[in-house]
């Protein structure tokens, strides 16, 4: 079943965000210089430069991969690493909500 409301939210990066900074402050990742430079660059896959530019299609998805560790026990001899993916196509007030975060793995590490 298609979810038109969710699909509309995923268009945030292309349509809805303010493309300018407010009071000299960056308001979103899409206002950053790196993103703006990518808009003018052709996509590179391996050794091949493709015909289209980064984020030129409304269906393009901007994802962020993050990781962090924590010690589940008091003695810090073992740690656990959580691997998360954030969908930056969603508006900022939604992208970090629990239902929109993808947990792609947890890894334990210890002696």
C-alpha positions in Angstrom: 0.0 0.0 0.0 1.3 3.4 -0.9 1.7 6.1 1.8 1.3 9.5 0.0 1.8 11.5 3.2 5.1 9.7 4.0 6.2 10.1 0.4 5.6 13.8 0.7 7.7 14.1 3.8 10.5 12.3 1.9 10.6 15.2 -0.5 11.8 17.6 2.2 15.4 17.8 0.8 14.1 18.7 -2.6 11.1 21.0 -1.9 10.4 22.1 1.6 13.6 23.1 3.4 14.8 26.7 3.4 17.8 26.9 1.2 19.3 29.9 3.0 20.9 30.4 6.5 19.1 32.4 9.1 21.1 35.0 11.0 24.3 33.5 9.7 23.5 30.1 11.3 23.1 26.8 9.4 19.6 25.6 10.0 19.9 22.1 8.4 22.4 19.8 6.7 21.0 20.9 3.3 22.3 24.4 4.0 25.9 23.2 4.4 28.6 23.9 1.9 29.4 20.3 1.2 25.8 19.5 0.2 25.6 22.6 -2.0 28.9 21.6 -3.7 27.6 18.1 -4.4 24.6 19.6 -6.2 26.9 20.7 -9.0 28.9 17.5 -9.1 28.3 14.5 -11.4 27.7 11.2 -9.5 30.8 9.0 -9.3 30.4 5.2 -9.0 33.6 3.4 -8.8 35.9 4.8 -11.6 32.9 6.0 -13.7 31.5 9.5 -13.7 27.8 9.3 -14.5 25.6 11.8 -16.4 23.4 13.0 -13.6 24.3 15.2 -10.6 24.0 14.4 -6.9 20.6 15.0 -5.5 19.2 16.1 -8.9 16.3 13.7 -8.7 13.4 14.1 -6.2 13.7 10.4 -5.5 17.3 10.6 -4.3 17.7 9.7 -0.7 20.2 11.3 1.7 21.2 8.9 4.5 23.6 9.2 7.4 25.4 6.3 9.0 26.4 6.8 12.6 27.9 4.6 15.3 28.4 5.0 19.0 29.6 2.8 21.8 28.5 2.3 25.4 29.4 0.0 28.3 26.5 -2.1 29.3 28.2 -3.1 32.6 29.8 -1.1 35.3 33.4 -2.3 34.8 33.8 -1.0 31.2 35.6 -4.2 30.1 33.0 -4.8 27.4 31.4 -2.4 25.1 28.5 -2.5 22.7 28.4 -0.6 19.4 25.1 0.5 17.9 24.9 1.2 14.2 22.3 3.6 13.1 21.0 5.1 9.8 19.2 8.5 9.7 17.1 9.5 6.7 17.8 13.1 6.0 15.0 13.3 3.4 12.7 13.7 6.3 12.1 17.1 8.0 14.4 17.8 11.0 11.6 17.4 13.5 10.9 13.9 12.2 14.2 12.4 11.1 15.4 11.6 14.6 12.2 10.2 16.0 12.4 6.6 17.0 10.1 5.3 14.3 12.3 6.9 11.6 15.7 5.7 12.8 17.0 2.5 11.2 19.1 0.3 13.6 21.2 -1.8 11.2 23.2 -3.6 13.9 24.6 -3.9 17.4 28.1 -5.3 17.9 29.6 -6.4 21.2 33.3 -6.0 21.9 35.2 -7.2 24.9 38.2 -9.2 26.3 
